[in-house]
Amino acid sequence: MTTARLGVAFDLTSIPSLLAFQPACALADELNVEVEWLPVASLGKAQRGVPTGVAETAAQRHARVRADYFAKDNARYAKWQGVALRRTAEGVSSALASAGCLWASRHGVARAYLERVWLSFWANELDIECRASLAGALAEVGAPGFHDADLKAQWKAHEADVAARGVFAVPTFLLDGEMFVGRAHLPMIRSLLSGPSE
């Protein structure tokens, strides 16, 4: 068994990040790997549509078809994982909930926090822009005091650290100085963590 540390950069408003969460946890449990949860805050953005009455260009059609495919693919994987997707993240900032993850990390309960908050957000059961809701979730998992927490300096340092490590997309996995973008790399990461077969 290994005692390696796996960094996982994610955004709570990113469905691909959400769909990487359970597989990353399963891998960590299977191989006894410590996970460093690295929240990246962004603002959920709407997809650009084509104005009504305007002919769609080839590039716009390609972008639309591609977006439609990935939306269906995400829905398929969410159903397979038993994850409820009952909302969009359009216009939702993950900054406060990401700061909550840092607070949870201080108390050693980041994974429990993410299980509680992430799944509830996408099931449309929790407002991740509401400090009181997040404080309640944090208290539930053993990290009370978020109401009074001032994490500005810690968050700024965290953002600088994640940027310095080269993260430019989510989900990203960081292992031994190597960066792997997307959950498709989890089989390779498992192999690297398992070491050479005997």
Sequence and secondary structure as in RCSB ss.txt:
>XXXX:A:sequence
MTTARLGVAFDLTSIPSLLAFQPACALADELNVEVEWLPVASLGKAQRGVPTGVAETAAQRHARVRADYFAKDNA
RYAKWQGVALRRTAEGVSSALASAGCLWASRHGVARAYLERVWLSFWANELDIECRASLAGALAEVGAPGFHDAD
LKAQWKAHEADVAARGVFAVPTFLLDGEMFVGRAHLPMIRSLLSGPSE
>XXXX:A:secstr
    EEEEEE TT HHHHHHHHHHHHHHHHHT EEEEEE   B        TTS   HHHHHHHHHHHHHHHHHH
HHHHHHT    S  TT B HHHHHHHHHHHHTT HHHHHHHHHHHHHTT   TT HHHHHHHHHHTT   GGG  
 HHHHHHHHHHHHHTT  SSSEEEETTEEEESGGGHHHHHHHHH S  
